[in-house]
Amino acid sequence: ARVRTVPNGVDLPAEGKLARLRAGGRDLSVLFLGRLHPHKNPELLLRAWAGTAQRFPLWRLIFAGPDLAGLGRRMRVLSAELGCSERIEFRGHVEGEAKADLLARVRVLVLPSKSENFGNVVAEALAYGTPVITTRGTPWAEAPRRGCGWWVDGEEHALEAALTEALSLTDSGVAAMGNRGRQWMAEAFSWASV
């Protein structure tokens, strides 16, 4: 039998849609998009953010996704304990235009999962031209080699270092990384290429 491995495909938004969504520029924000579940490790991101946020007082962290097992409630308490609750938003489940707006306007997406067999949200963010930070439990080792993201150990200090680098980028640096990621998705993960 002939066996082939075919990657998941990703929708690439049209350039005109991206231009419309980014008409006012990118926001000073970091995005976690996915289920609030221990396996996705959002608490690790929250702890790393508490250290990073002190150096970047204008930035905010957005958690978008359904709350499972009451983790969102625990994270709100933890964010208050860490002194960064005023810089964190919990948006709940997002889809459609609200999701597209987030993917296009944030400076970086973070997926700190303990493990992933793919991690669709990484491909989606790259398709929108948004750089990514993800952990070594995900299959995105090529992101730093492609110049469109970070692939780090799933530890607080490693994630904090990557966040610091990402938030220190100039607008043109973010755009260049985003363009490289979008090109990669077009070549390897667009539905046409798949």
PyMOL CGO cylinders between C-alpha atoms (Angstrom):
from pymol import cmd
from pymol.cgo import CYLINDER

trace = [
    CYLINDER, 0.00, 0.00, 0.00, 1.14, 3.56, -0.67, 0.3, 1, 1, 1, 1, 1, 1,
    CYLINDER, 1.14, 3.56, -0.67, 1.21, 5.65, 2.47, 0.3, 1, 1, 1, 1, 1, 1,
    CYLINDER, 1.21, 5.65, 2.47, 1.40, 9.42, 2.56, 0.3, 1, 1, 1, 1, 1, 1,
    CYLINDER, 1.40, 9.42, 2.56, 1.51, 11.92, 5.37, 0.3, 1, 1, 1, 1, 1, 1,
    CYLINDER, 1.51, 11.92, 5.37, -0.65, 14.94, 4.57, 0.3, 1, 1, 1, 1, 1, 1,
    CYLINDER, -0.65, 14.94, 4.57, -0.51, 17.96, 6.90, 0.3, 1, 1, 1, 1, 1, 1,
    CYLINDER, -0.51, 17.96, 6.90, -3.54, 19.84, 8.12, 0.3, 1, 1, 1, 1, 1, 1,
    CYLINDER, -3.54, 19.84, 8.12, -4.46, 22.70, 5.86, 0.3, 1, 1, 1, 1, 1, 1,
    CYLINDER, -4.46, 22.70, 5.86, -4.99, 26.29, 6.90, 0.3, 1, 1, 1, 1, 1, 1,
    CYLINDER, -4.99, 26.29, 6.90, -7.04, 29.10, 5.38, 0.3, 1, 1, 1, 1, 1, 1,
    CYLINDER, -7.04, 29.10, 5.38, -4.93, 32.08, 4.32, 0.3, 1, 1, 1, 1, 1, 1,
    CYLINDER, -4.93, 32.08, 4.32, -6.86, 35.33, 4.62, 0.3, 1, 1, 1, 1, 1, 1,
    CYLINDER, -6.86, 35.33, 4.62, -6.66, 37.62, 1.61, 0.3, 1, 1, 1, 1, 1, 1,
    CYLINDER, -6.66, 37.62, 1.61, -4.20, 40.51, 1.72, 0.3, 1, 1, 1, 1, 1, 1,
    CYLINDER, -4.20, 40.51, 1.72, -7.11, 42.95, 1.50, 0.3, 1, 1, 1, 1, 1, 1,
    CYLINDER, -7.11, 42.95, 1.50, -8.73, 41.44, 4.59, 0.3, 1, 1, 1, 1, 1, 1,
    CYLINDER, -8.73, 41.44, 4.59, -5.46, 41.69, 6.53, 0.3, 1, 1, 1, 1, 1, 1,
    CYLINDER, -5.46, 41.69, 6.53, -5.02, 45.31, 5.48, 0.3, 1, 1, 1, 1, 1, 1,
    CYLINDER, -5.02, 45.31, 5.48, -8.56, 46.10, 6.63, 0.3, 1, 1, 1, 1, 1, 1,
    CYLINDER, -8.56, 46.10, 6.63, -8.09, 44.35, 9.98, 0.3, 1, 1, 1, 1, 1, 1,
    CYLINDER, -8.09, 44.35, 9.98, -4.75, 46.09, 10.58, 0.3, 1, 1, 1, 1, 1, 1,
    CYLINDER, -4.75, 46.09, 10.58, -5.82, 49.53, 9.40, 0.3, 1, 1, 1, 1, 1, 1,
    CYLINDER, -5.82, 49.53, 9.40, -5.11, 50.99, 12.83, 0.3, 1, 1, 1, 1, 1, 1,
    CYLINDER, -5.11, 50.99, 12.83, -1.90, 49.03, 13.33, 0.3, 1, 1, 1, 1, 1, 1,
    CYLINDER, -1.90, 49.03, 13.33, -1.21, 46.13, 15.64, 0.3, 1, 1, 1, 1, 1, 1,
    CYLINDER, -1.21, 46.13, 15.64, -2.19, 46.24, 19.28, 0.3, 1, 1, 1, 1, 1, 1,
    CYLINDER, -2.19, 46.24, 19.28, 0.34, 45.98, 22.10, 0.3, 1, 1, 1, 1, 1, 1,
    CYLINDER, 0.34, 45.98, 22.10, -1.00, 42.58, 23.02, 0.3, 1, 1, 1, 1, 1, 1,
    CYLINDER, -1.00, 42.58, 23.02, -0.07, 38.92, 23.35, 0.3, 1, 1, 1, 1, 1, 1,
    CYLINDER, -0.07, 38.92, 23.35, -2.64, 36.22, 22.59, 0.3, 1, 1, 1, 1, 1, 1,
    CYLINDER, -2.64, 36.22, 22.59, -3.35, 32.78, 24.00, 0.3, 1, 1, 1, 1, 1, 1,
    CYLINDER, -3.35, 32.78, 24.00, -6.04, 31.19, 21.83, 0.3, 1, 1, 1, 1, 1, 1,
    CYLINDER, -6.04, 31.19, 21.83, -7.39, 27.82, 22.86, 0.3, 1, 1, 1, 1, 1, 1,
    CYLINDER, -7.39, 27.82, 22.86, -9.09, 25.90, 25.62, 0.3, 1, 1, 1, 1, 1, 1,
    CYLINDER, -9.09, 25.90, 25.62, -8.24, 26.98, 29.16, 0.3, 1, 1, 1, 1, 1, 1,
    CYLINDER, -8.24, 26.98, 29.16, -7.16, 23.48, 30.12, 0.3, 1, 1, 1, 1, 1, 1,
    CYLINDER, -7.16, 23.48, 30.12, -4.13, 22.25, 32.11, 0.3, 1, 1, 1, 1, 1, 1,
    CYLINDER, -4.13, 22.25, 32.11, -2.76, 20.43, 29.06, 0.3, 1, 1, 1, 1, 1, 1,
    CYLINDER, -2.76, 20.43, 29.06, -2.60, 23.72, 27.12, 0.3, 1, 1, 1, 1, 1, 1,
    CYLINDER, -2.60, 23.72, 27.12, -0.56, 25.16, 30.03, 0.3, 1, 1, 1, 1, 1, 1,
    CYLINDER, -0.56, 25.16, 30.03, -2.06, 28.67, 30.18, 0.3, 1, 1, 1, 1, 1, 1,
    CYLINDER, -2.06, 28.67, 30.18, -0.95, 29.02, 33.82, 0.3, 1, 1, 1, 1, 1, 1,
    CYLINDER, -0.95, 29.02, 33.82, 2.67, 28.74, 32.68, 0.3, 1, 1, 1, 1, 1, 1,
    CYLINDER, 2.67, 28.74, 32.68, 2.08, 31.67, 30.32, 0.3, 1, 1, 1, 1, 1, 1,
    CYLINDER, 2.08, 31.67, 30.32, 0.40, 33.65, 33.10, 0.3, 1, 1, 1, 1, 1, 1,
    CYLINDER, 0.40, 33.65, 33.10, 3.43, 33.18, 35.40, 0.3, 1, 1, 1, 1, 1, 1,
    CYLINDER, 3.43, 33.18, 35.40, 5.86, 34.10, 32.61, 0.3, 1, 1, 1, 1, 1, 1,
    CYLINDER, 5.86, 34.10, 32.61, 3.72, 37.13, 31.80, 0.3, 1, 1, 1, 1, 1, 1,
    CYLINDER, 3.72, 37.13, 31.80, 3.87, 38.37, 35.41, 0.3, 1, 1, 1, 1, 1, 1,
    CYLINDER, 3.87, 38.37, 35.41, 7.64, 38.74, 35.06, 0.3, 1, 1, 1, 1, 1, 1,
    CYLINDER, 7.64, 38.74, 35.06, 7.55, 40.12, 31.53, 0.3, 1, 1, 1, 1, 1, 1,
    CYLINDER, 7.55, 40.12, 31.53, 4.77, 42.64, 32.12, 0.3, 1, 1, 1, 1, 1, 1,
    CYLINDER, 4.77, 42.64, 32.12, 6.85, 44.64, 34.59, 0.3, 1, 1, 1, 1, 1, 1,
    CYLINDER, 6.85, 44.64, 34.59, 9.25, 45.60, 31.78, 0.3, 1, 1, 1, 1, 1, 1,
    CYLINDER, 9.25, 45.60, 31.78, 6.46, 46.36, 29.26, 0.3, 1, 1, 1, 1, 1, 1,
    CYLINDER, 6.46, 46.36, 29.26, 3.86, 48.46, 31.12, 0.3, 1, 1, 1, 1, 1, 1,
    CYLINDER, 3.86, 48.46, 31.12, 1.71, 49.26, 28.06, 0.3, 1, 1, 1, 1, 1, 1,
    CYLINDER, 1.71, 49.26, 28.06, 1.17, 45.66, 26.98, 0.3, 1, 1, 1, 1, 1, 1,
    CYLINDER, 1.17, 45.66, 26.98, -1.65, 43.27, 27.81, 0.3, 1, 1, 1, 1, 1, 1,
    CYLINDER, -1.65, 43.27, 27.81, -2.21, 39.52, 27.62, 0.3, 1, 1, 1, 1, 1, 1,
    CYLINDER, -2.21, 39.52, 27.62, -5.44, 38.15, 26.14, 0.3, 1, 1, 1, 1, 1, 1,
    CYLINDER, -5.44, 38.15, 26.14, -6.77, 34.68, 26.92, 0.3, 1, 1, 1, 1, 1, 1,
    CYLINDER, -6.77, 34.68, 26.92, -9.37, 33.71, 24.32, 0.3, 1, 1, 1, 1, 1, 1,
    CYLINDER, -9.37, 33.71, 24.32, -11.02, 30.33, 24.54, 0.3, 1, 1, 1, 1, 1, 1,
    CYLINDER, -11.02, 30.33, 24.54, -13.54, 28.35, 26.54, 0.3, 1, 1, 1, 1, 1, 1,
    CYLINDER, -13.54, 28.35, 26.54, -12.93, 27.81, 30.24, 0.3, 1, 1, 1, 1, 1, 1,
    CYLINDER, -12.93, 27.81, 30.24, -12.72, 24.13, 31.12, 0.3, 1, 1, 1, 1, 1, 1,
    CYLINDER, -12.72, 24.13, 31.12, -12.72, 22.70, 34.62, 0.3, 1, 1, 1, 1, 1, 1,
    CYLINDER, -12.72, 22.70, 34.62, -12.78, 26.13, 36.28, 0.3, 1, 1, 1, 1, 1, 1,
    CYLINDER, -12.78, 26.13, 36.28, -9.22, 26.95, 35.27, 0.3, 1, 1, 1, 1, 1, 1,
    CYLINDER, -9.22, 26.95, 35.27, -10.17, 30.49, 34.24, 0.3, 1, 1, 1, 1, 1, 1,
    CYLINDER, -10.17, 30.49, 34.24, -11.39, 31.24, 37.75, 0.3, 1, 1, 1, 1, 1, 1,
    CYLINDER, -11.39, 31.24, 37.75, -8.13, 29.95, 39.23, 0.3, 1, 1, 1, 1, 1, 1,
    CYLINDER, -8.13, 29.95, 39.23, -6.14, 31.99, 36.73, 0.3, 1, 1, 1, 1, 1, 1,
    CYLINDER, -6.14, 31.99, 36.73, -7.99, 35.19, 37.66, 0.3, 1, 1, 1, 1, 1, 1,
    CYLINDER, -7.99, 35.19, 37.66, -7.09, 34.61, 41.30, 0.3, 1, 1, 1, 1, 1, 1,
    CYLINDER, -7.09, 34.61, 41.30, -3.48, 33.84, 40.38, 0.3, 1, 1, 1, 1, 1, 1,
    CYLINDER, -3.48, 33.84, 40.38, -3.20, 36.97, 38.20, 0.3, 1, 1, 1, 1, 1, 1,
    CYLINDER, -3.20, 36.97, 38.20, -4.31, 39.08, 41.18, 0.3, 1, 1, 1, 1, 1, 1,
    CYLINDER, -4.31, 39.08, 41.18, -1.79, 37.33, 43.43, 0.3, 1, 1, 1, 1, 1, 1,
    CYLINDER, -1.79, 37.33, 43.43, 0.95, 37.99, 40.87, 0.3, 1, 1, 1, 1, 1, 1,
    CYLINDER, 0.95, 37.99, 40.87, -0.04, 41.65, 40.61, 0.3, 1, 1, 1, 1, 1, 1,
    CYLINDER, -0.04, 41.65, 40.61, -0.84, 41.67, 36.88, 0.3, 1, 1, 1, 1, 1, 1,
    CYLINDER, -0.84, 41.67, 36.88, -4.63, 41.25, 36.74, 0.3, 1, 1, 1, 1, 1, 1,
    CYLINDER, -4.63, 41.25, 36.74, -5.22, 44.72, 35.31, 0.3, 1, 1, 1, 1, 1, 1,
    CYLINDER, -5.22, 44.72, 35.31, -3.11, 43.77, 32.28, 0.3, 1, 1, 1, 1, 1, 1,
    CYLINDER, -3.11, 43.77, 32.28, -4.97, 40.53, 31.46, 0.3, 1, 1, 1, 1, 1, 1,
    CYLINDER, -4.97, 40.53, 31.46, -8.22, 39.99, 29.57, 0.3, 1, 1, 1, 1, 1, 1,
    CYLINDER, -8.22, 39.99, 29.57, -10.32, 36.84, 29.49, 0.3, 1, 1, 1, 1, 1, 1,
    CYLINDER, -10.32, 36.84, 29.49, -12.42, 36.94, 26.33, 0.3, 1, 1, 1, 1, 1, 1,
    CYLINDER, -12.42, 36.94, 26.33, -13.99, 33.49, 26.42, 0.3, 1, 1, 1, 1, 1, 1,
    CYLINDER, -13.99, 33.49, 26.42, -14.76, 31.60, 23.22, 0.3, 1, 1, 1, 1, 1, 1,
    CYLINDER, -14.76, 31.60, 23.22, -14.15, 33.58, 20.01, 0.3, 1, 1, 1, 1, 1, 1,
    CYLINDER, -14.15, 33.58, 20.01, -14.85, 32.71, 16.39, 0.3, 1, 1, 1, 1, 1, 1,
    CYLINDER, -14.85, 32.71, 16.39, -15.48, 34.33, 13.02, 0.3, 1, 1, 1, 1, 1, 1,
    CYLINDER, -15.48, 34.33, 13.02, -14.57, 38.01, 12.70, 0.3, 1, 1, 1, 1, 1, 1,
    CYLINDER, -14.57, 38.01, 12.70, -13.71, 38.35, 16.40, 0.3, 1, 1, 1, 1, 1, 1,
    CYLINDER, -13.71, 38.35, 16.40, -11.13, 35.57, 16.05, 0.3, 1, 1, 1, 1, 1, 1,
    CYLINDER, -11.13, 35.57, 16.05, -9.80, 36.98, 12.78, 0.3, 1, 1, 1, 1, 1, 1,
    CYLINDER, -9.80, 36.98, 12.78, -9.43, 40.41, 14.38, 0.3, 1, 1, 1, 1, 1, 1,
    CYLINDER, -9.43, 40.41, 14.38, -7.40, 38.98, 17.26, 0.3, 1, 1, 1, 1, 1, 1,
    CYLINDER, -7.40, 38.98, 17.26, -5.13, 36.91, 15.00, 0.3, 1, 1, 1, 1, 1, 1,
    CYLINDER, -5.13, 36.91, 15.00, -4.43, 39.87, 12.75, 0.3, 1, 1, 1, 1, 1, 1,
    CYLINDER, -4.43, 39.87, 12.75, -3.93, 42.58, 15.37, 0.3, 1, 1, 1, 1, 1, 1,
    CYLINDER, -3.93, 42.58, 15.37, -1.90, 40.99, 18.18, 0.3, 1, 1, 1, 1, 1, 1,
    CYLINDER, -1.90, 40.99, 18.18, 1.90, 41.17, 18.10, 0.3, 1, 1, 1, 1, 1, 1,
    CYLINDER, 1.90, 41.17, 18.10, 2.48, 37.52, 18.97, 0.3, 1, 1, 1, 1, 1, 1,
    CYLINDER, 2.48, 37.52, 18.97, 0.53, 34.34, 19.68, 0.3, 1, 1, 1, 1, 1, 1,
    CYLINDER, 0.53, 34.34, 19.68, 1.70, 32.00, 22.45, 0.3, 1, 1, 1, 1, 1, 1,
    CYLINDER, 1.70, 32.00, 22.45, 0.88, 28.27, 22.63, 0.3, 1, 1, 1, 1, 1, 1,
    CYLINDER, 0.88, 28.27, 22.63, 2.63, 26.89, 25.75, 0.3, 1, 1, 1, 1, 1, 1,
    CYLINDER, 2.63, 26.89, 25.75, 1.13, 23.38, 25.53, 0.3, 1, 1, 1, 1, 1, 1,
    CYLINDER, 1.13, 23.38, 25.53, 2.68, 20.39, 27.26, 0.3, 1, 1, 1, 1, 1, 1,
    CYLINDER, 2.68, 20.39, 27.26, 2.24, 18.52, 23.98, 0.3, 1, 1, 1, 1, 1, 1,
    CYLINDER, 2.24, 18.52, 23.98, 0.42, 18.88, 20.65, 0.3, 1, 1, 1, 1, 1, 1,
    CYLINDER, 0.42, 18.88, 20.65, 0.24, 16.63, 17.61, 0.3, 1, 1, 1, 1, 1, 1,
    CYLINDER, 0.24, 16.63, 17.61, -0.13, 19.76, 15.45, 0.3, 1, 1, 1, 1, 1, 1,
    CYLINDER, -0.13, 19.76, 15.45, -1.47, 22.89, 17.13, 0.3, 1, 1, 1, 1, 1, 1,
    CYLINDER, -1.47, 22.89, 17.13, -3.80, 24.43, 14.55, 0.3, 1, 1, 1, 1, 1, 1,
    CYLINDER, -3.80, 24.43, 14.55, -3.73, 27.82, 16.24, 0.3, 1, 1, 1, 1, 1, 1,
    CYLINDER, -3.73, 27.82, 16.24, -0.01, 28.18, 15.40, 0.3, 1, 1, 1, 1, 1, 1,
    CYLINDER, -0.01, 28.18, 15.40, -0.71, 27.65, 11.70, 0.3, 1, 1, 1, 1, 1, 1,
    CYLINDER, -0.71, 27.65, 11.70, -3.68, 30.02, 11.88, 0.3, 1, 1, 1, 1, 1, 1,
    CYLINDER, -3.68, 30.02, 11.88, -1.62, 32.78, 13.50, 0.3, 1, 1, 1, 1, 1, 1,
    CYLINDER, -1.62, 32.78, 13.50, 1.18, 32.39, 10.96, 0.3, 1, 1, 1, 1, 1, 1,
    CYLINDER, 1.18, 32.39, 10.96, -1.37, 32.47, 8.12, 0.3, 1, 1, 1, 1, 1, 1,
    CYLINDER, -1.37, 32.47, 8.12, -2.46, 35.86, 9.49, 0.3, 1, 1, 1, 1, 1, 1,
    CYLINDER, -2.46, 35.86, 9.49, 1.14, 37.03, 9.52, 0.3, 1, 1, 1, 1, 1, 1,
    CYLINDER, 1.14, 37.03, 9.52, 1.49, 36.92, 13.30, 0.3, 1, 1, 1, 1, 1, 1,
    CYLINDER, 1.49, 36.92, 13.30, 4.70, 35.56, 14.88, 0.3, 1, 1, 1, 1, 1, 1,
    CYLINDER, 4.70, 35.56, 14.88, 4.38, 32.70, 17.37, 0.3, 1, 1, 1, 1, 1, 1,
    CYLINDER, 4.38, 32.70, 17.37, 5.95, 31.42, 20.56, 0.3, 1, 1, 1, 1, 1, 1,
    CYLINDER, 5.95, 31.42, 20.56, 5.43, 27.77, 21.32, 0.3, 1, 1, 1, 1, 1, 1,
    CYLINDER, 5.43, 27.77, 21.32, 7.00, 25.05, 23.43, 0.3, 1, 1, 1, 1, 1, 1,
    CYLINDER, 7.00, 25.05, 23.43, 9.04, 21.99, 22.55, 0.3, 1, 1, 1, 1, 1, 1,
    CYLINDER, 9.04, 21.99, 22.55, 6.06, 19.75, 23.22, 0.3, 1, 1, 1, 1, 1, 1,
    CYLINDER, 6.06, 19.75, 23.22, 4.62, 21.00, 19.94, 0.3, 1, 1, 1, 1, 1, 1,
    CYLINDER, 4.62, 21.00, 19.94, 5.86, 20.09, 16.43, 0.3, 1, 1, 1, 1, 1, 1,
    CYLINDER, 5.86, 20.09, 16.43, 6.85, 23.64, 15.45, 0.3, 1, 1, 1, 1, 1, 1,
    CYLINDER, 6.85, 23.64, 15.45, 10.67, 23.39, 15.64, 0.3, 1, 1, 1, 1, 1, 1,
    CYLINDER, 10.67, 23.39, 15.64, 10.88, 24.93, 12.19, 0.3, 1, 1, 1, 1, 1, 1,
    CYLINDER, 10.88, 24.93, 12.19, 9.39, 28.27, 13.28, 0.3, 1, 1, 1, 1, 1, 1,
    CYLINDER, 9.39, 28.27, 13.28, 12.70, 29.77, 14.50, 0.3, 1, 1, 1, 1, 1, 1,
    CYLINDER, 12.70, 29.77, 14.50, 14.55, 28.37, 11.49, 0.3, 1, 1, 1, 1, 1, 1,
    CYLINDER, 14.55, 28.37, 11.49, 11.99, 30.07, 9.27, 0.3, 1, 1, 1, 1, 1, 1,
    CYLINDER, 11.99, 30.07, 9.27, 12.42, 33.31, 11.21, 0.3, 1, 1, 1, 1, 1, 1,
    CYLINDER, 12.42, 33.31, 11.21, 8.78, 33.55, 12.26, 0.3, 1, 1, 1, 1, 1, 1,
    CYLINDER, 8.78, 33.55, 12.26, 8.74, 32.44, 15.87, 0.3, 1, 1, 1, 1, 1, 1,
    CYLINDER, 8.74, 32.44, 15.87, 10.25, 30.86, 18.95, 0.3, 1, 1, 1, 1, 1, 1,
    CYLINDER, 10.25, 30.86, 18.95, 10.29, 27.17, 20.01, 0.3, 1, 1, 1, 1, 1, 1,
    CYLINDER, 10.29, 27.17, 20.01, 11.32, 27.01, 23.66, 0.3, 1, 1, 1, 1, 1, 1,
    CYLINDER, 11.32, 27.01, 23.66, 11.45, 24.72, 26.67, 0.3, 1, 1, 1, 1, 1, 1,
    CYLINDER, 11.45, 24.72, 26.67, 8.16, 24.54, 28.55, 0.3, 1, 1, 1, 1, 1, 1,
    CYLINDER, 8.16, 24.54, 28.55, 9.58, 26.41, 31.52, 0.3, 1, 1, 1, 1, 1, 1,
    CYLINDER, 9.58, 26.41, 31.52, 8.73, 29.80, 32.94, 0.3, 1, 1, 1, 1, 1, 1,
    CYLINDER, 8.73, 29.80, 32.94, 12.14, 31.42, 32.42, 0.3, 1, 1, 1, 1, 1, 1,
    CYLINDER, 12.14, 31.42, 32.42, 12.39, 30.21, 28.79, 0.3, 1, 1, 1, 1, 1, 1,
    CYLINDER, 12.39, 30.21, 28.79, 8.92, 31.49, 27.99, 0.3, 1, 1, 1, 1, 1, 1,
    CYLINDER, 8.92, 31.49, 27.99, 9.64, 34.80, 29.71, 0.3, 1, 1, 1, 1, 1, 1,
    CYLINDER, 9.64, 34.80, 29.71, 12.84, 35.22, 27.67, 0.3, 1, 1, 1, 1, 1, 1,
    CYLINDER, 12.84, 35.22, 27.67, 10.96, 34.58, 24.41, 0.3, 1, 1, 1, 1, 1, 1,
    CYLINDER, 10.96, 34.58, 24.41, 8.21, 37.02, 25.41, 0.3, 1, 1, 1, 1, 1, 1,
    CYLINDER, 8.21, 37.02, 25.41, 10.83, 39.66, 26.19, 0.3, 1, 1, 1, 1, 1, 1,
    CYLINDER, 10.83, 39.66, 26.19, 12.39, 39.21, 22.74, 0.3, 1, 1, 1, 1, 1, 1,
    CYLINDER, 12.39, 39.21, 22.74, 9.02, 39.30, 21.00, 0.3, 1, 1, 1, 1, 1, 1,
    CYLINDER, 9.02, 39.30, 21.00, 7.81, 42.40, 22.83, 0.3, 1, 1, 1, 1, 1, 1,
    CYLINDER, 7.81, 42.40, 22.83, 11.11, 44.18, 22.12, 0.3, 1, 1, 1, 1, 1, 1,
    CYLINDER, 11.11, 44.18, 22.12, 10.70, 43.87, 18.34, 0.3, 1, 1, 1, 1, 1, 1,
    CYLINDER, 10.70, 43.87, 18.34, 10.10, 46.96, 16.25, 0.3, 1, 1, 1, 1, 1, 1,
    CYLINDER, 10.10, 46.96, 16.25, 6.96, 47.20, 14.13, 0.3, 1, 1, 1, 1, 1, 1,
    CYLINDER, 6.96, 47.20, 14.13, 9.03, 46.37, 11.06, 0.3, 1, 1, 1, 1, 1, 1,
    CYLINDER, 9.03, 46.37, 11.06, 10.58, 43.38, 12.85, 0.3, 1, 1, 1, 1, 1, 1,
    CYLINDER, 10.58, 43.38, 12.85, 7.13, 42.01, 13.71, 0.3, 1, 1, 1, 1, 1, 1,
    CYLINDER, 7.13, 42.01, 13.71, 5.98, 42.56, 10.12, 0.3, 1, 1, 1, 1, 1, 1,
    CYLINDER, 5.98, 42.56, 10.12, 9.05, 40.80, 8.68, 0.3, 1, 1, 1, 1, 1, 1,
    CYLINDER, 9.05, 40.80, 8.68, 8.58, 37.78, 10.95, 0.3, 1, 1, 1, 1, 1, 1,
    CYLINDER, 8.58, 37.78, 10.95, 4.88, 37.71, 10.15, 0.3, 1, 1, 1, 1, 1, 1,
    CYLINDER, 4.88, 37.71, 10.15, 5.51, 37.85, 6.42, 0.3, 1, 1, 1, 1, 1, 1,
    CYLINDER, 5.51, 37.85, 6.42, 7.96, 34.93, 6.62, 0.3, 1, 1, 1, 1, 1, 1,
    CYLINDER, 7.96, 34.93, 6.62, 5.43, 32.88, 8.58, 0.3, 1, 1, 1, 1, 1, 1,
    CYLINDER, 5.43, 32.88, 8.58, 2.63, 33.68, 6.15, 0.3, 1, 1, 1, 1, 1, 1,
    CYLINDER, 2.63, 33.68, 6.15, 4.83, 32.68, 3.21, 0.3, 1, 1, 1, 1, 1, 1,
    CYLINDER, 4.83, 32.68, 3.21, 5.67, 29.39, 4.93, 0.3, 1, 1, 1, 1, 1, 1,
    CYLINDER, 5.67, 29.39, 4.93, 1.97, 28.63, 5.48, 0.3, 1, 1, 1, 1, 1, 1,
    CYLINDER, 1.97, 28.63, 5.48, 1.21, 29.44, 1.83, 0.3, 1, 1, 1, 1, 1, 1,
    CYLINDER, 1.21, 29.44, 1.83, 3.95, 27.10, 0.63, 0.3, 1, 1, 1, 1, 1, 1,
    CYLINDER, 3.95, 27.10, 0.63, 3.42, 24.17, 2.99, 0.3, 1, 1, 1, 1, 1, 1,
    CYLINDER, 3.42, 24.17, 2.99, 0.03, 24.36, 4.69, 0.3, 1, 1, 1, 1, 1, 1,
    CYLINDER, 0.03, 24.36, 4.69, -2.41, 26.23, 2.44, 0.3, 1, 1, 1, 1, 1, 1,
    CYLINDER, -2.41, 26.23, 2.44, -5.26, 24.05, 1.20, 0.3, 1, 1, 1, 1, 1, 1,
    CYLINDER, -5.26, 24.05, 1.20, -3.94, 24.37, -2.34, 0.3, 1, 1, 1, 1, 1, 1,
    CYLINDER, -3.94, 24.37, -2.34, -0.49, 23.05, -1.36, 0.3, 1, 1, 1, 1, 1, 1,
    CYLINDER, -0.49, 23.05, -1.36, -1.96, 20.29, 0.80, 0.3, 1, 1, 1, 1, 1, 1,
]
cmd.load_cgo(trace, "trace")
